[in-house]
Amino acid sequence: MDLMERVAEFEGRKKSGMTTSDRVTSSREVKALILEINEIYKETQEVELMDIMKRLTVLKKKIEKRLKGNPTA
């Protein structure tokens, strides 16, 4: 499957109602996608790739924020 197809599939995936295991898997998958895109970006310096990495990073942060939970006082 093409890298951009995998990105589109990941972004289109339902994020609500995920189990902890699903969140861990998604976090690892999005990290791998970002790293793959970064390798291509290093060679081409395309602005579109940077925008995709930024969008994926926002999704990754949301997933990881939910994994870590809220600290209790």
C-alpha positions in Angstrom: 0.0 0.0 0.0 1.3 3.5 -0.8 2.4 5.7 2.0 -0.1 8.4 1.3 -2.9 5.8 1.1 -1.9 4.6 4.6 -1.9 8.2 5.9 -5.4 8.8 4.5 -6.6 5.5 5.9 -5.2 6.4 9.4 -6.7 9.9 9.3 -10.1 8.6 8.3 -10.2 5.9 11.1 -12.6 6.3 13.9 -10.8 7.5 17.0 -13.6 7.4 19.6 -14.3 4.3 21.6 -10.8 2.9 21.3 -9.4 0.5 23.9 -6.1 1.1 25.5 -4.5 -1.6 23.3 -6.0 0.2 20.2 -4.5 3.5 21.4 -1.0 2.0 21.9 -1.2 0.3 18.4 -2.4 3.6 16.8 0.3 5.6 18.5 3.0 3.3 17.3 1.5 3.2 13.8 1.3 7.0 13.5 4.9 7.3 14.8 6.1 4.9 12.1 4.2 6.9 9.4 5.7 10.2 10.6 9.2 8.7 10.5 8.7 7.4 7.0 7.4 10.7 5.8 10.3 12.5 7.5 12.8 10.3 5.5 11.2 11.4 2.3 11.0 15.0 3.4 14.7 15.1 4.2 15.4 14.4 0.5 12.6 16.4 -1.2 11.9 19.3 1.2 8.2 19.3 0.0 5.9 21.6 2.0 3.0 19.2 1.6 4.9 16.5 3.5 5.6 18.8 6.4 1.9 19.7 6.5 1.0 15.9 6.6 3.6 15.4 9.4 2.1 18.2 11.4 -1.5 16.8 11.1 -0.3 13.4 12.1 1.6 14.8 15.1 -1.6 16.5 16.4 -3.4 13.1 16.2 -0.5 11.4 17.9 -0.5 13.9 20.7 -4.3 13.5 21.2 -3.9 9.7 21.4 -1.0 9.8 23.8 -2.7 12.4 26.0 -5.6 10.0 26.4 -3.1 7.1 27.1 -1.4 9.0 29.9 -4.7 10.2 31.5 -5.2 13.1 33.8 -3.1 13.4 36.9 -5.1 13.3 40.2 -4.4 15.9 42.8 
